[in-house]
């Protein structure tokens, strides 16, 4: 095998490397130009509590009323 520096083939290797880098740069530019990010509509959640939700919250509060239970939870967890 010949040394590419002595036989003059190094020029071909450098041209190949430069060609690959140029192609990578062109693909990067093409993808950044033609692929525009999609803008999504911002979602807004309803934070108002309607009557059925108020009824459910009231039922949960009544169910968790400590007077109805026969046992008492510890004040401190061990």
CORPEDA-V820045 format. One line per field, one symbol per residue. psi: psi as a letter, one per 20 degrees, with the letter a starting at -180 (. if undefined). Layout:
# CORPEDA-V820045
psi: ???
This chain:
# CORPEDA-V820045
psi: pqphhhijihhhgghgghgggggggghggghhginpqppqppqpqoiqprhhhggghghgghhjpihhqiqpqqhpp.
